[in-house]
Amino acid sequence: MDHAVLEMADRGIRASIVSLAPSVHGAGDKGFVPMMINIARAKGFAAYIGDGTNHWPAVHRLDAAVLYRLALEIAPAGSRLLGAGDEGISLREIAAVIARQLNVPAVSITPEKATAHFGFLGRIAALDITSLYNTTQASLATRELLGWIPMQPGLIADLEKGHYFA
């Protein structure tokens, strides 16, 4: 895909690659966090893996929409952009908010039990996405290049609003 975008840029087409944080949150979210909430409801506890210090970047869906607009309007041809409003929230912190909102305990599980607990999300939940993909540096570069400033609530603040638990 990168190659095709660069070829378009060589032909004078202003194309960019926009990647978003793995957790895109906000009203109507059907992704990673709602799945974690449903698992916690079903199992009676909110889990995190090991010490829970693996980090997940997140971006609010409305901030992501602004990023796409800026990419279309002003990004230089061939730009690689990353949208992350929160560069890294620990899985333990996400589990703690879920536990508090559901009135269940937050519990550490071993990496070996992650797949049994989370299903196919187990291997993904164990990753430290921030360090794996260097999201902090990439997100800062995107902000500097486009003047993009995420304005919506971060993931934890969004979870604290309670709409994910209604």
N, C-alpha and C positions, 0 to 999 in steps of 0.2 A: 504494500500500500504506500509506504514512504516513497518508493521508487516512482510510482505513478504520479504522486503529488509533485515530486521534484521535476518530472518530465513536463507536467502541465505548467509549472513555474517557468521552465526553460522556453515554453511556447508563449509566454506572456499572459498566462491565465493565473490570476491571483488565488491560488488554492492553498489551504492550510490543513494541518492535521490537528484536531482538537481532541484531547483525551480528558476524561473526567476522573475524579477520585472514585474509588470503587464504591463508596457509599454516597449516592445522590439522594438527599433527603428533602422532605417537605410534604405538604398535604398530598395524598394520593400515592405515597411511596409504597411500593410492593416488593422492595429488594431485601438486602441483607439484614437490616435492623428489624423490620417487621417479621422476618423469618425467625430471628433470634427471640423476639418477643413471643411468638407463637410456640416456639420450643420451650421457653421458660414457663409459659402457662401450662403446657401439656405435662411437663416433667416436674413442676413444683419448685424449681430453682433456676436462677440465671447463672449460667456457667461462663467461666473464662479459662483459658488454657495456661497451665503452669502458674507463673507469677503474674500473668496478664499484662505484661509490659510491652507486648507486641502492639504496634501502632497501625491505625487505620486512618487514612486521609478521608475527608468528607467535603461535600459541597452542597449548598442548598440549590434546589432546582431552579429557583428564580435567578440566582447568581450565575448558574450555568447558562441560562438563557441569555443573559447580558454578555457573557463571554462569547457565545456563538455569534451574537450580533456584532460585537467588536471584531471578531475574526473575519466576518464577511466585509465589514466596512473599512478596517484600517490595517489588518495584519499584513505584513510583507509576504509576498509570494514564497511558498515553501516553508512557512513558519510551522514549527512544532510547538503546540501550546498545551499546557496542563492546567485544568481548573480544580483547585483545591482551596476551599475556604478555611478548613481546619487541616493543617498539614499532618497531624498525627495525634489521634485520640487513642488512649490505651484501651484494649479490649476489656480490661478490668473496670475502667471508668464507665464504659458503655453498659457492662453487666450490672454495675452498682446502681445506675439509674433505672434500668429495667427492673431490678430486684425491688428497689424502693417503690416504684410506681405500681408494681404487681403485689407488693407486700409478701415477697418470698425472699429466701436467702440468696446471696451471691456466693457461689462455690467455685473453688479451683478444681479443675479436673486435669488429669495427666494427658499429655499429647497422645498416648495410646488409646485413651477413651474418647478423644475428640470426635472421631468419625461415628462412633456409636451414639454419641450424644447429639451432635449437630447434623448427622447425615453427610451428604455431599459437601456441606459447608465446613466440615471439620478440618480438612486440609487447608482450605482457604482462610478460615478463622485463625489458624495457627501462624500465618505469615505476618512478618513485620513489613508491611507494604512501604512504609516511609523509607526505611533503609534499603529495601530491595530495589526500589525504583528511583531513589533519590528525589522524592517528590517535593521536598522543601525547596531545593535549588531550582527545580523546573517550574514550580508554582511562582516563586519570586521572579524568575525570568519572564514569565507570562505577564505578571502584574506590571513589571517595569516596561516591557515592550508595548503593552496596550493601554496602560493606565487603568487596568481592571482592578477594582476594589470590591471584594465581596461585602455586601451590606446586610444580608439576611442573617438570621440567627444561626449560630453554629449547631452542630448535631446535638450536643448535650443540652443546650438551651431549647432546641426544638423538641427534644424528648421530654424535657421538664414541663413543657406546655400541656402535656397530657393527651393531645389528639391521637397519638399513636396507640393509646391504651383504651380509647372509648369503645 
